[in-house]
Amino acid sequence: MGYLKYTPYIYLIFALYFIYEAIVKWNDPDATPWLSVMIAALAIFMFFFRRKYAKKMQDRNNQS
């Protein structure tokens, strides 16, 4: 289960991609970048949430 330590970083990769996509769409007058911005914000939130949850579970396992 060592790979679970690295899975939150996938959310950061998604966030960077959607931030890039939003910047590209920002210059296009026909496109709306807001969906990409919201997905990037959600990915950043999920990164911090998963990291905090993993730390909490690790502390819980160390107490046992």
N, C-alpha and C positions, 0 to 999 in steps of 0.2 A: 504494500500500500504506500510505497514511497512516492509514487507518481502523484498522489493527492496533494503533496506539498507544492507542486508546480502548476496545478490546474488553475488556481486563481490568476496566474499571469496570462493565461489565455484571454481572460476578460480584458486585460490591458492591451493586448494585441488587437482585439476587436474594437476597443475604444479608439486606439490610434487610427485604425482603418476608417472608422466612421467619422472621426474628426477630419481626416484628410478628405473624405468624400464630401463632407459638409463645406469645406473650404473651396473645393472645386465647384460645387453646386452654387455657392454664394455668388460667383461671378456670372452665372447664367441667369438671365432675367426670367426665363420660363420655368426653371426648376425651383423647388422649395427645399431648403436644406434643413428644415426643422425636424423632420423625422430622423435624419441622420444625427442631429444634435441630441435628440432625446434618447436614441439608442446608445450613443456614446456615453451620455450621463448615466444611463442604466447600467452599462457595462462597468463604469468606474465605481458605482455604488455596489455592484455585485462583487467586485474585487475586494473592496474593504469589508463587506459583509462576510464573504467566505474566509478571508484571512482572520477576521476576529473570531468567527465560529470555530475555525481550525485550532486557533490558539486556546480557546475555551475548552475544546475537547481534549487537547493535549494536556492542559493543566488538570483536567478532571481525571485523565488516565494516570497521570503521575501521582496523584493523591491516593489512588487505590493500591 
